[in-house]
């Protein structure tokens, strides 16, 4: 199992899937994350009950934050890979 597969399994263990498309998986956080990760768009922490989007490049964001970002750009805010929302 590669690092990305492990990461996706970790995310899935903490969240319940809402919907998936080719480039984005949307989840609702059911359990707190162990790490001190934050959404790079709003700089807010990920908290229980929030919706997050996990991009195929492995980066995650609050769903409302990345939805707003995609209104202007169709790339990942961190690595600039093209995303098909």
Beta strands, then each sheet from edge to edge (+ up, - down):
strand 1: 15-20
strand 2: 24-29
strand 3: 51-55
strand 4: 60-62
sheet 1: 1+ 2- 3+ 4-
end
